[in-house]
Amino acid sequence: MPAANPESVISVVLKSATTPRTAPTLAQFAMPSFAWRLSDEQVAGVATFARRNWGNDADKVDASAMSSLRPATHAKAFK
């Protein structure tokens, strides 16, 4: 079941994420930040896709949710 609040998936798309390195899993996987490249509408689309697929049934993500989550250095890039 997806989280009611989409902030975590939005944060991953905007700011990046890296998996932890553990004893059983020595490889580390990373997703880069896309804040510099995607508009608020595009990030909302990616987040909505992730939250509505693979058996999930979450609400659509509204682009207005990005304003408080987008890194300050990229906040004005798409306005």
N, C-alpha and C positions, 0 to 999 in steps of 0.2 A: 504494500500500500504506500503510495507516494505521500510525502509530507504536505500538509496543507499550505505551508509557507514555501514559496519557490526560491527564497534567498540563497540557499546553499548551491543549487544548480546554477543560478545566475552568477554567483560569486566564482564558481569554477570556470565558467566561460569567460568572464571578464578579467579575473586576476590570475588564473592558472592553478594547477594542482600537481602534486607529486605524490606517488604512493610511498609508503614507508619501506625502508629496507629492513628485512627481518631475517632471522637465521634460516627458516625454511624457504624464504623468497629473497634471494640476494639481488635480483634484478630490480631496478627502480624504473618506474614508468612515469612519464610526465606529459601533461597537456599544457601547451603555452597559453599565454594570455591572448585574448582576441579583442580586448577593449580598444586597441588602436585601429582595428580593422572593421569591426561590425557596428552598425548603428543600433540604437535601442530597439528598433523594430526587429532587426535581424537576430539580436540576442534573445528577444522574447520568443521569436520563432523557434530557435534552437532549443531553448528551455522548454517550450511547450511540446516540441517533438519528443524530447527525452522523457518528459513527465506523462506523456500519453501513449507511449509504446511499451513493448515488452510486458504486456499484461497490466500496465498501469492505467488508471483512469482519473487523472488529475484535471483540475480546471486549467483553462487557457491562461498563459502568463501575459499580463498587460505591460506594454512598453514603459508605462509610467513608473513601474517598479525599479527601473534601472537608475533613476536619478540619484538615489541615496547610496547605491552600491557601486556605481562606476567610479574607478579611481580618479581622483581629482586632476591628475595630469592629462587625462583623456576626456574629461567631462565636456569640454567645449568643441571637441573634434567634429561632432556630427550635429551641432545645433545650428 
